[in-house]
């Protein structure tokens, strides 16, 4: 893979992570809890960012484990490795497309009231931290042949896209935008993510240079 192709992987990964962060489950609970706890806009956004960092940290940790496993297997697989990675991405993408739409109901943490701000913050951060962006994980394998620099760059892409998505939609909702017209994201998220994974998987498998 050349640097131009890696840039396309990073760009697609940014779009996937941003779309994932646009889901109401990634920002609406913070808006509702913030209002219930009478938080300022700054504090609500701060808690949102803190939870987003936990979300990203777990995803990066899982991506690291995946890359280490890939590095262990690569010598034995040789030239077949990129084909296997591409096939894996296509398979994961196909699963997303097949599963289609799943239920993005508002998490319990967004409906509850809390006796203290600390309890609210812990609940929100835990909720999102334990829900990694699994759709981004195959991108770590796709960029693995570029070494650890690619891993760091992809982690930066994930962090930037997630933070941007969560903070933007939280801010807009706090400003009074009604549901932001994001029903289509809830409905078609998995189909879009699956399609992106399939396209990148095919490119990884057959466009390696």
Order of alpha helices (4+ residues) and beta strands (2+ residues): alpha-alpha-alpha-alpha-alpha-alpha-alpha-alpha-alpha
